[in-house]
Amino acid sequence: MRSILATGLLGLSLSVSGLANAEPVKIGVITTLSGGGSGLGIDMRDAFTLAIDRSGNEDVELVIEDDAQKPEMAVQIANKMIQSDNVDLMTGIIWSNLAMAVVPSVTAQDVIYLSPNAGPSALAGERCHPNYFNVAYQNDNFHEAMGQYANEDYKNTFILAPNYPAGKDSLTGFKRFYEGELAGEIYTQVGQTDYAAEIAQIRSSGADSVFFFLPGGMGISFMKQYAQSGLDIPVMGPAFSFSQDVLPAVGEAALGVKNSATWSKDLDNEANKAFVEAFTEEYGRLPSVYAAQSWDTANLILSALEKASPDDKEAFRAALKEADFDSVRGEFAFNTNNHPIQNVYIREVVEEDGELTNKVVATAFEDHEDAFAQDCSM
């Protein structure tokens, strides 16, 4: 990897610019590198920096800072990056409440923002913006797929998610396609670690299944406590609840669980095989869905830089919109609201060579479009 230079308690700068170019393209990366959600941000950062490094592009400089999962801190960092660091592009945010705090301000300052994860419904619909591209998904998508999957086997599902924009989008998405009854619906606290009360409600609800969206440490805590409770009601969720970054901590309780994603390490395309090999070789661990989305975000930017400069906003936006890169997801295109049109898969947690991971077992949606593109006026 190229040199990494610390720039303060909250930030670091990765220079890949080369001395010959006095004015590299600067990309500001704000992500979560500390606290309970740090595993997600670390995967995002690691994949993004690796993609830039492997590209050989010597005219890109990354300025990376830790938002500590705090919206007010993320806003301050974003303003500093724009006004002092003079970044050309921005990316990196994992959490939707931080995206809602940062993205509208960034795009209003005529800076292009590319999301490698968070996809709140508001930014896909009425508050869409030409300077905002989501390279991951719209928040509802994974959950819509699980709602459709649940119809095959379940009639009375208990659903729960954290009380923040992505959590609300999650349950809305699940209910959009689920045709059965709800045994219960709960919004938990962001960062919650004790789920005894929720598990007690599930036990007494008469549910035949549980759908939950609890990313990062929240999902680890819930699954461990759920397993310890002795409940045998089947669980399911989006990839975030069973992503590669959390599976080692969840352990055998995750085996056999179905979850939804637009990516899996076993997708059979050359770009994905190269990505999984490069990431595993560099970091000694399998990549997560966060890493895959971040890798695609970096390669999308690199493809656009071959055609236009970020200084020419109209030309650069057009180059991004073409999505002329080899996605690890295979087919990838942007909809009218700058959100992906893509397949969504059902995965199953399995054990391979002594390690928990996911494999694709079905395709839930082909060329799926989000429900909010029709509300976008672009």
N, C-alpha and C positions, 0 to 999 in steps of 0.2 A: 504493500500500500504506500501511497505518497505521504509526505510529511503532514503531521497534525500539530498545530500550534495553539496552545491555550490562550484565550483572550479575556479571561475573567472567571469568576466563580460560577457563572451561569452559562458561559459560552465557550465555543472553540471555533477555530477557523481551519478548514482543510484547503490548502492551496494546491490546485492542480493546473495552475495557469502557465507556468513556464516564464522565464525571465525575458524572453524575446517580445512578449506582448505586454505592453504597459497598461492596457485597458481590457482585462478579461471580462467575460460575462459573469456577473456575480449573482449567485442564487442564495437567497436567505432561506434557511431550513429551521423552522421552529417546531420542536417536537418534545415529547415527554421522556426525559432521561433520568428522572429520579422519582422516588415514591412508588406507590403500588402499581401504577400503570407503566412503569419504566420499561418493562420487557417489550411492550408493543412499540414504543418509540425507539428503543435500541435496535430492534429488527428493521424498523423503517430506515433509520440512519445508516445501519451497516449495509443494507442492500443498495441504498442510493449511492453511497460513497464508492462501493465496489463497482457499480455499473459505470460511474463516471471514470473511475480508475482504469477499468478494463477497456474502455472505449479508446483510450489513447489520446483523447481530446485535451490539448494543452492550453486551451483558452477558456477554461471554466474554473471559477473559484467559488467554493462553498463557505458560507458563514453559518455555523450551526450553533443554536442556543437551546437551552433547556427551559421549557415553560412550567415545569414542576406541576403540571395539570391544573394550573391556576389561570382563569380567564384574564384577570387584570394584569398579570405578569406577561401573558402572551401578547396583549394589546400594547404594552409598553415596549416589549422587544420588537414587535412589528414596526412600530413608529420609529424606533431607533434605527432599525435596518433600512428603512426607506429614507429617512431624513439625514442620517449620519453615515451609514455604511454604503448608501447609494446602490442598493441591490437592484438588479434588473427584473428578477422573477422571485416568487416565493412559493414555498411548499412545506410539507412536513407534519401538519397538525393531525393528531389522531382522534381527538375527542370532539364531538359535535357542539358542545356548549362553548368550547374554545373557538371552534370554527365560526359559530354565529357571532362571537365577539370580535373576531379578527377580520374575516373575509370581506364583509361589506366596507369596512374602513380601507382595507388594502386596495380593493378594486376601485373605490371612489378616488383614490390617489393615483389612478391610472397605472397601477402595477398589476401584472398578470399573476394570478394565484392558481396553482395546480394542486388539487387535493389528492393525496395518496391513500386516504382512508375516509375521513368523515364526510358524510353526504346528507346533511339535513334537508328535509323536504322543502323548507322555505326557500333555500337557495337553488332548488331544482325547478321551482315553480314561479310564483309571482316575483320573487326577488332574484331571479337569474340575472346574470350579467355577462357581457361579452368577454370580460377579463377573467372570468371564473370558469375553470375546467375541472371536472371531477374525473379522475383517471381510475377510480375504484368502483363505485356503484352509487346508487341512491339508497339511503339508509333502509328503506323498506324491503329491498330486493331479496336479500337472503331469507328474510322472515316470511315473505310471500311464498317462497318456495317450500318452506317447512309447513306453512298452512295448507298448501295443496297436498304435500306428502301425507300430512296427518289424516286427511280425509280417507286414505286407504284403509286405515286400521283403527282409528279412534273416533269416539263420538262425544266425549266429555272431558275436554282438556283444561287443565289449570295452567294459566300463563302468568309470568312475572318478568319484570325488567326494572332497571334503575330509573329514577325520576329525573330524566334530563332529555334533551331533544332526541337523541338516538334511541333511548328507551321507549319513548312515546311512539316514534316512527316504527320501532320494532313490533310492538303489539298491534299497532294499526295495520302494518303490513301482513302480519299473521292472520288477523281477523278478515282482511280483504279477501283471502282465498279459502279460509277454513269454513266448512259448512256445518260443523257439529255444534254442540252446546259448550258453554264455558262453565267449568266447575268453580272457577274463581279467577280474579284478575287483580294483581298487586303491583304497585310501584314501590320499589325499595329505595333506600338512600344510596347515593353515589358514594362508593368507597366502603360500603357496609361490609362487615366481616362476620357478624353473628346472624344466622338465619334460622334459629330455633323456632321463632314465632311463625315464620312463613312455612316451615316444614310441618309444624303442628296443624296449620290451616290446610295444607295439602292432604295430610293424613285423614282429616275429618271431612274432606270435601266430597268424597265419592268419585274423585277423578279417575279416569282410566289411563291418563297420560299427563306429562308435564312438559311444557315448552318454556324455556328460560333463555333470556339474553343477559348474561352477566360477564362482561369481558374482563380479561386480566385476572388480578387477584381476587376479585369478587366471585368469579366463576370457580376458582380453585377452592375458596372457602365453602361455597355452597355445595359443590360436589362432594367434598370430603365429609361435610356434616350430613349430607343426604345419605351417603353410603353408611355412615356410622349409625344413622337413625333406624336402619333395618327396613325402610320402605322399599317395596319392590315394584312400585308404579314406574313404568318406563319413562325415561326422560329423552328429550330431543332439543335441538337448538341450532342457532346459526354457527358458522365456523368459528366465530369469536369465542364461543364457549368451549370449543374443543380444538383450538388452533395448536400448532406445533409448539408454541411458546409456553402453553399451559399444561399440555398432556403429561410431561414428566412429573409435575407436581400433583396432578389429579390422580394418576396411577391407574390401577386395574379397574376402578369404578367406571372409567370411561369406555372400556372395551365393549364393542358392539353398538355403541350409541350412534345414531344417525344425525348428521348435521349438514348444513347447506353452505355452498360457496361457489364463487365463480372460478376458483382455481384449486388445483390439487397437485401435489408433486408428481403424480403418476399420469397427468395429462400427456398424451402422446404427440408432442410436437418438438421440433429441434430446438426452438428457442427455450422451451421449458427445461429440456434435458440439460442444455448448456448452463442455464441459470442455477438449477439444483446442484449440478456438479461444481460450479464456481463458488457458490455460497458455502457449500459443505466443505470444500477444500480450504477456503479462506478462514472460516470461523469454527470449524469442527462441530457444527450442529446442523440439523435440517432446517430449511427456511419455513417460515410461517406465511399465512395469507397476507399479513402486513408487509413482509419482506417482498413477496411477489408483486404486490401492488406498487410498492416503492420502486422496485426494479423497472417495472413498466413505465412509471412516471419519469424516471431518469432517462430511459431510452426514448420516450416520446419527446422530451426536451431536446435531446441530442439530435434526433431526426429533424426537428424543426430548425435547429441551429445550422444545419447544413443548407437550408433554403433561405433563411432570413435572419436578420438581427432583431433582438428585442427592442432596439431603438425605433424600429419601424413596426409599431403596434399592429397595424392592420395586416401587414404581410406576415408577421410572426403568428398572429392569431389564425390566419388562414393556413399556415404551415402546421400548426398544432391540430387544427380541425381535420386535416387530411389523415392524421393518425398513421403516417407512413413508417411504421416500425414493426418489428416482429414481436408480438405480444406473447408472453408466457401462457396466456389464456387461449391462444389460437386466434380465431376471428375476433376482431375488435373494431368498433366504429363509434363515432360520436353521434348522438341524437341532436335535434334542433336546440336543446337546452344545454349542450356541452356535457352531457352525461352519457355513459356507455350504453350501447346496445350490445348485449352479450349473452352467452349461455349461463345458466345457473344449474349446478349439479348437486346431487345428494351424495354425501360421503359417509363412510362407516369407519369408526375407529377400530384399527386392527393392530396386531403386534407383528413386526417384521424384524428379524434378526435381533430379537430381544428388546426392541424399541417400539414404543407406541407411536403410531402415525395414522394417517387417513388414506383411504382409497375410494375412488369414485365407484358407486354402485348403480347410479341412475342419472338421467338428465331430467331435471324438473321443468326447465324452460329453455327454449331455443330462441335466440335473437330477442331476448326480453327487453322491453322498453319500460321505463319507470312511469308511474301513474301521474306525474306532475308536469311532464313535458308540455302537455296541452295548455298549462297555465302560464307558460313562459312566452313572453312577447317578442323574443329575439327572432 
